[in-house]
């Protein structure tokens, strides 16, 4: 998926399933599998997995039924709430989605994943200022495995508020943890270009391109940066790649017509 490069959920559906799988192998459930609580948790896990599988097949109605059933068995089962939040957001029921994201945070108030996911959701629906506190809380979780995602999300949301200098610091914090995090490299290049520093923007973009094939957003940004630097040959190379590799992308459409 080459999504709108705006926000990164730290807990994707595959990870939700991984968590669900771990739940069934934990000592408590294994030792108390015959208990009613253990059976309820196992049923919630199974129905969550089925709900996620239905989502992947595009059967959103079936997914919704399975996820509701999962929570009928165990209303404290975090993966079910998380997948349900994603589903509600996908179908445009933002009030229900927010309720589910907040329910996850209620169950795991210090979780980096829970805080980042709620922050990312709030930013996506326009509650940008509210989102920043959740990213800040996410990176305080010592067990959070991807704090660089929360730093990057915070930076993207700060750009929406016009706080580009503050955003750049967030990207630097992300790259200090993971120097090869593609999204932070892209966003660093973009914000440097917006701040008028095309030279450093080009350096970030080169680091990004060294990691793998460039997507349409990267190629468009490369064209803009090299145009600003006055390197018409490099700019034209980016333009030709974009038009040939991603002819139907919005970025390609914006550059169609005679080269400048």
C-alpha positions as a printed NumPy array, in Angstrom:
array([[  0.   ,   0.   ,   0.   ],
       [  1.38 ,   3.41 ,  -0.864],
       [ -0.932,   5.346,   1.366],
       [ -1.384,   9.02 ,   1.853],
       [  2.004,   9.803,   3.375],
       [  0.468,  11.434,   6.369],
       [  0.143,   9.03 ,   9.254],
       [  1.554,   5.704,  10.273],
       [ -0.427,   3.362,  12.486],
       [  2.023,   1.476,  14.657],
       [ -0.355,  -1.437,  15.073],
       [ -1.406,  -2.742,  11.666],
       [ -3.909,  -5.592,  11.35 ],
       [ -1.205,  -8.209,  10.863],
       [  0.295,  -7.122,  14.164],
       [ -3.117,  -7.333,  15.786],
       [ -3.34 , -10.945,  14.705],
       [  0.152, -11.567,  16.058],
       [ -0.966, -10.222,  19.409],
       [ -4.049, -12.396,  19.25 ],
       [ -1.878, -15.421,  18.581],
       [  0.317, -14.619,  21.555],
       [ -2.726, -14.373,  23.766],
       [ -3.559, -18.031,  23.241],
       [ -0.046, -19.171,  24.147],
       [  0.368, -17.133,  27.333],
       [  0.84 , -18.934,  30.611],
       [ -2.409, -17.749,  32.173],
       [ -4.6  , -18.917,  29.337],
       [ -2.67 , -22.153,  28.895],
       [ -2.957, -22.987,  32.603],
       [ -6.595, -21.996,  32.891],
       [ -7.909, -23.044,  29.5  ],
       [-10.827, -24.843,  31.116],
       [-11.945, -21.771,  33.039],
       [-14.823, -19.677,  31.788],
       [-12.588, -16.62 ,  31.509],
       [-10.031, -18.573,  29.523],
       [-12.67 , -19.925,  27.169],
       [-14.147, -16.456,  26.697],
       [-10.716, -15.006,  25.83 ],
       [-10.064, -17.849,  23.384],
       [-13.437, -17.274,  21.702],
       [-12.72 , -13.545,  21.44 ],
       [ -9.343, -14.313,  19.869],
       [-10.835, -16.689,  17.291],
       [-13.596, -14.292,  16.275],
       [-11.127, -11.411,  16.036],
       [ -8.973, -13.46 ,  13.687],
       [-12.023, -14.306,  11.607],
       [-13.092, -10.664,  11.541],
       [ -9.678,  -9.589,  10.295],
       [ -9.754, -12.314,   7.631],
       [-13.178, -11.122,   6.457],
       [-11.824,  -7.57 ,   6.247],
       [ -8.965,  -8.729,   4.064],
       [-11.476, -10.369,   1.72 ],
       [-13.577,  -7.214,   1.608],
       [-16.501,  -8.674,   3.554],
       [-16.87 ,  -5.747,   5.931],
       [-20.356,  -6.708,   7.079],
       [-19.165, -10.175,   8.037],
       [-16.104,  -8.692,   9.726],
       [-18.254,  -6.351,  11.786],
       [-20.408,  -9.253,  12.976],
       [-17.392, -11.323,  13.998],
       [-15.717,  -8.455,  15.834],
       [-18.878,  -7.625,  17.74 ],
       [-19.143, -11.278,  18.682],
       [-15.534, -11.255,  19.866],
       [-16.33 ,  -8.39 ,  22.219],
       [-19.492, -10.164,  23.368],
       [-17.229, -12.89 ,  24.686],
       [-14.57 , -10.582,  26.121],
       [-15.052,  -6.818,  26.121],
       [-11.515,  -6.308,  27.421],
       [ -9.835,  -7.95 ,  24.43 ],
       [ -7.609,  -5.217,  22.979],
       [ -7.025,  -6.716,  19.49 ],
       [-10.784,  -6.898,  18.87 ],
       [-11.251,  -3.237,  19.783],
       [ -8.283,  -2.275,  17.624],
       [ -9.467,  -4.111,  14.504],
       [-12.984,  -2.801,  15.065],
       [-11.627,   0.754,  15.239],
       [ -9.881,   0.243,  11.902],
       [-13.068,  -1.176,  10.398],
       [-15.274,   1.673,  11.611],
       [-12.769,   4.187,  10.262],
       [-12.716,   2.396,   6.917],
       [-16.489,   2.646,   6.558],
       [-16.568,   6.278,   7.67 ],
       [-18.146,   5.797,  11.105],
       [-15.641,   8.068,  12.807],
       [-17.538,   8.432,  16.06 ],
       [-17.581,   4.669,  16.553],
       [-13.947,   4.435,  15.444],
       [-12.866,   7.029,  17.998],
       [-14.806,   5.209,  20.706],
       [-12.916,   2.002,  19.92 ],
       [ -9.505,   3.688,  19.792],
       [-10.245,   5.319,  23.147],
       [-11.439,   2.024,  24.593],
       [ -8.066,   0.491,  23.71 ],
       [ -6.32 ,   3.373,  25.457],
       [ -8.569,   2.918,  28.482],
       [ -7.482,  -0.714,  28.673],
       [ -3.792,   0.068,  28.069],
       [ -3.287,   3.732,  29.082],
       [  0.517,   3.673,  28.874],
       [  0.759,   1.695,  25.64 ],
       [  2.792,   3.319,  22.894],
       [  0.728,   1.553,  20.26 ],
       [ -2.575,   2.642,  21.771],
       [ -1.5  ,   6.267,  22.149],
       [  0.018,   6.458,  18.676],
       [ -3.017,   4.886,  17.023],
       [ -5.447,   7.265,  18.709],
       [ -3.221,  10.239,  17.901],
       [ -2.933,   9.212,  14.256],
       [ -6.695,   8.797,  13.998],
       [ -7.406,  12.186,  15.556],
       [ -4.97 ,  13.855,  13.179],
       [ -6.519,  12.113,  10.175],
       [ -9.99 ,  13.41 ,  11.03 ],
       [ -8.801,  16.969,  11.628],
       [ -8.365,  17.029,  15.409],
       [ -4.717,  17.857,  14.884],
       [ -3.886,  19.753,  18.074],
       [ -5.492,  17.052,  20.203],
       [ -3.382,  14.392,  18.536],
       [  0.005,  15.735,  19.655],
       [ -0.412,  14.805,  23.311],
       [ -0.948,  11.173,  22.373],
       [  2.228,  10.992,  20.295],
       [  4.145,  12.493,  23.21 ],
       [  2.656,   9.857,  25.511],
       [  3.459,   7.079,  23.037],
       [  7.199,   7.709,  23.044],
       [  7.283,   7.585,  26.85 ],
       [  6.37 ,   3.895,  26.809],
       [  9.689,   2.078,  27.434],
       [  8.293,  -1.092,  25.842],
       [  7.06 ,   0.602,  22.65 ],
       [  8.92 ,  -1.031,  19.784],
       [  8.392,   1.669,  17.132],
       [  8.68 ,   5.101,  18.799],
       [ 10.088,   6.461,  15.537],
       [  6.62 ,   6.021,  14.023],
       [  5.072,   8.219,  16.715],
       [  7.781,  10.87 ,  16.289],
       [  7.151,  10.868,  12.534],
       [  3.398,  11.093,  12.978],
       [  3.837,  14.008,  15.364],
       [  5.977,  15.797,  12.791],
       [  3.449,  15.276,  10.016],
       [  0.691,  16.678,  12.213],
       [  2.846,  19.664,  13.18 ],
       [  3.293,  20.455,   9.493],
       [ -0.498,  20.596,   9.228],
       [ -0.379,  23.257,  11.939],
       [  2.332,  25.16 ,  10.081],
       [  4.964,  24.22 ,  12.67 ],
       [  7.632,  23.094,  10.205],
       [ 10.685,  23.743,  12.382],
       [  9.156,  21.777,  15.256],
       [  8.16 ,  19.053,  12.81 ],
       [ 11.707,  18.73 ,  11.562],
       [ 12.911,  18.053,  15.109],
       [ 10.397,  15.228,  15.393],
       [ 11.767,  13.665,  12.212],
       [ 15.307,  14.018,  13.562],
       [ 14.221,  12.226,  16.735],
       [ 12.724,   9.45 ,  14.616],
       [ 15.898,   9.078,  12.552],
       [ 18.06 ,   9.067,  15.666],
       [ 16.292,   5.841,  16.624],
       [ 15.951,   4.363,  13.138],
       [ 18.224,   6.105,  10.594],
       [ 16.714,   4.112,   7.73 ],
       [ 13.044,   4.748,   8.464],
       [ 11.699,   5.613,   4.988],
       [  8.796,   7.788,   6.093],
       [ 10.965,   9.957,   8.337],
       [ 13.508,  10.39 ,   5.534],
       [ 10.778,  11.382,   3.079],
       [  9.187,  13.81 ,   5.518],
       [ 12.599,  15.296,   6.372],
       [ 13.253,  15.917,   2.681],
       [  9.817,  17.43 ,   2.243],
       [ 10.042,  19.786,   5.211],
       [ 13.586,  20.895,   4.277],
       [ 12.299,  21.701,   0.785],
       [  9.366,  23.628,   2.259],
       [ 11.794,  25.57 ,   4.458],
       [ 13.768,  26.563,   1.363],
       [ 16.763,  24.287,   1.871],
       [ 16.735,  22.238,  -1.334],
       [ 20.344,  21.101,  -0.868],
       [ 19.71 ,  19.292,   2.423],
       [ 16.364,  18.102,   1.113],
       [ 18.225,  16.416,  -1.741],
       [ 20.555,  14.69 ,   0.744],
       [ 17.615,  13.201,   2.657],
       [ 16.021,  12.077,  -0.596],
       [ 19.212,  10.334,  -1.703],
       [ 19.264,   8.421,   1.574],
       [ 15.654,   7.409,   0.999],
       [ 16.279,   6.271,  -2.562],
       [ 19.216,   4.123,  -1.434],
       [ 16.75 ,   1.961,   0.52 ],
       [ 14.681,   0.797,  -2.444],
       [ 12.527,   1.793,  -5.412],
       [ 11.062,   5.283,  -5.243],
       [  7.303,   5.777,  -5.164],
       [  5.428,   8.551,  -6.972],
       [  5.578,  10.954,  -4.025],
       [  9.356,  10.572,  -3.822],
       [  9.828,  11.05 ,  -7.557],
       [  7.632,  14.16 ,  -7.578],
       [  9.547,  15.613,  -4.643],
       [ 12.831,  14.796,  -6.368],
       [ 11.662,  16.674,  -9.448],
       [ 10.735,  19.698,  -7.362],
       [ 14.   ,  19.668,  -5.402],
       [ 16.225,  19.363,  -8.462],
       [ 14.23 ,  22.056, -10.245],
       [ 14.843,  24.346,  -7.268],
       [ 18.551,  23.494,  -7.365],
       [ 18.668,  24.313, -11.066],
       [ 19.709,  20.809, -12.171],
       [ 17.38 ,  20.475, -15.146],
       [ 18.831,  17.12 , -16.253],
       [ 18.23 ,  15.527, -12.837],
       [ 14.769,  17.086, -12.629],
       [ 13.896,  15.718, -16.067],
       [ 15.111,  12.249, -15.043],
       [ 12.747,  12.284, -12.06 ],
       [  9.91 ,  13.491, -14.289],
       [ 10.46 ,  10.762, -16.86 ],
       [ 10.595,   8.057, -14.179],
       [  7.391,   9.318, -12.628],
       [  5.523,   9.453, -15.933],
       [  6.748,   6.045, -17.065],
       [  6.466,   4.109, -13.803],
       [  3.353,   5.706, -12.287],
       [  1.446,   7.233, -15.233],
       [ -1.924,   7.102, -13.461],
       [ -0.778,   8.647, -10.195],
       [ -1.92 ,  12.119,  -9.136],
       [  1.751,  13.137,  -9.042],
       [  2.237,  12.122, -12.682],
       [ -0.92 ,  13.942, -13.734],
       [  0.415,  17.105, -12.106],
       [  3.525,  16.962, -14.306],
       [  1.924,  15.971, -17.584],
       [  2.452,  18.318, -20.499],
       [  5.668,  19.836, -21.85 ],
       [  8.647,  19.7  , -19.51 ],
       [  9.529,  23.072, -18.046]])
